[in-house]
Amino acid sequence: MSTRSLALSLVLVALFGCGGGPEVRHAPPPQDGNIVLDRGVVPLEHHLRLRIDPSAERLEGSIRIPAHVYLETDTIRLHSEGLSIHRATLIVKSRTLQAQVIQGENGGLSLFAGEVLKAGPIEIGLEFSGPLTEAILLGTIAVRNPGAKLTWNTEKMELRGAPNAQDLLTKPYRSGWEPKWI
């Protein structure tokens, strides 16, 4: 073997043979509170269960999301606008991991696994609660705007994403009968 071949072989071993495996993405904490959805983990379906008590102001529920990890990561990102997450689990093969929940300012949610999630199937489980009236009303507006990506701002009570979306939140009231929030 020539000196050049030997040197090339050593370089290849150094590059690919030591500490091998694909690069793992460790999600840095967001600097501005925004959390961007991760394209390396793809949900396959959603199994939603809601517990609704009409006399309560909040709904409770759980969701199971079978998904596939395409790019190894230690963090899964989702949206959870207006929801309080009480418990998050990640089921990998037959192991259940308790995920650390990090909520961003704009409805983003990061689930930190505490270990590298390798490529393959995974199940995401969340237990949550959220505002009941808002969920029902926003769901009704979403049905009236199929295909639109609606964005709800709870603090400002604004709905964007469809031309008539904000108009569906309220109606004209006769003088003296306006709700106090208008």
N, C-alpha and C positions, 0 to 999 in steps of 0.2 A: 504494500500500500504506500502510495506516495505521501510526502509530507503535507501536500495541499489537501488530499483526500482525508487524511487523518485530522487535519485542522477543521475541515468542513464537518466531518462526523462529530467532533467534539462540540462544535458550535451548535449543531442540530440537537445533540443530546442535552446540552445546557439549556437550550431554548424550550424544547418540548418534553424532555425526559424527566426533568427535576420539577417537583411540585405540580405535576401534570393536571389535567382536567381543564374544563372550560372556565373562563373568568366568571366569577360570581359578582352580581351587582348588589352592593349594600347601599340601601337607600339613605342618603344623607337627610337629616332633618330639614324640612322646608324653612327657608329664611324668612318668608313673608306670610307664613300661615297657610298658603295655598297648597293643595295637594293635587297633583296631576294623576289621572288614571294611568295605570300600568298596562302596557300592551303585551307584556310577557306572560300574563296570566289571563286566560280567556274563560269566562263563564259559559257553561253548556246549557244550563236551565236554572230555573228558580222554583223552590217549593216554599210558599209563603203561608203562614198561619197567623191569623189576627184574632185577638181576644178583645171584643168591643163591649164595653158597658156604657149604654146610652146615658146613664146618670153621671158618668165620669167625664172629666175634661180631656183625658189622654187615652190613647189606645195602647195596647201592648201586643207584642207579636214576636215571632221568630222566623228566620229564613234559613234554609239550607241551599247552598249554591254549589252543585257539582261543577268543577272547573278543571282546566288542564294548565299545568305550568309548562311553558315553552322555553323560558329563559330562567336559569337558576337565580333565585333571589331569596332574601330573608324578609322581605316586606311585600304585602299585597295591598293595593290601593283601590278604593271604591268611593262611591258617593253615598252620603247619608244626610242630606239636607233636612234639618229640623228634627232629627231623631237623636235620642239619647241611647247609646249602646251600653248595655249592662254586662254582657258577656260575649266574648268572641273566641271561637275554637277553630282549629285547623286540623282536619283528619287526613293524615298521610299514611297510606297503607292501613295498618290496624292501630296506629298510634294517634292519640289525641293530644294536641298541643294547645295550651292556653295562650292566646295571642295578646300582646300588649296593644291597647287601642290608643291611637294618637289622632285627635280630631283637629282638622284645619278650620280656618275661618270661613271658607266659602263652601261648606258642605262636603269637603273632602275627608276621607277617613283612611288612615294607614293601619294595617294589622301587622305588627312586628312579631315574627315567629320565634325569634331567639336562636334560630339555627338556619342553616341553608336549606331551602326547599328545592329539591332536585327536580328535573324535568319529569313530568308524569302526572297522573290524576291526583286531585286533591278535593276535599270538600270543606267549604267555608260555612261556618255556623254562627249566626248572630242572634242574640236576644236583645230586644229594643223596646222603647216606648216613644210616643210622639203625640203631637196635638191631634185630637180626634176630629174636631170640626174642620180644621184646615185640610186634613187628609181627605175627608169626604168631598169638600167643596172643590179642592184642586183636582181630585180625580174626576169629578163631573165636568170640569172645564177641559181637562185633558181628553175626555171622550168626545167633546164637541170640537176638538182640534186634532184629529188623527194625523200622526206623522210629524207634528210640530214638537220641537224641543223647547219645553216651557221651563223658565227659570223663575223660582219663587224667592223673594226676599222677605223673610218673616218680619224683620225689624221695621222695614219701610212699608210693608203690606203691598208690595208691587209684584206684578206678574208680567213677565216678558216672554217673547218668543212667537206670538201670533198677534195679528193686527187687532183682533177683538178681545183678546184675553183679559186685559185690565178692565174692559167694560163689563165683562161677565161677573166681576167681583161685587158689584153694587148696582143699584138702579136709582133713577131719579125719585126723590121723595117730595111730598107736598110740604110747603112752608110750615115750619113748626113741628114736623114729624121726623126730621132728620136724626139719625143716630148721633150720639155725642162724638164718635170717632171721625165723623166726616168734617 
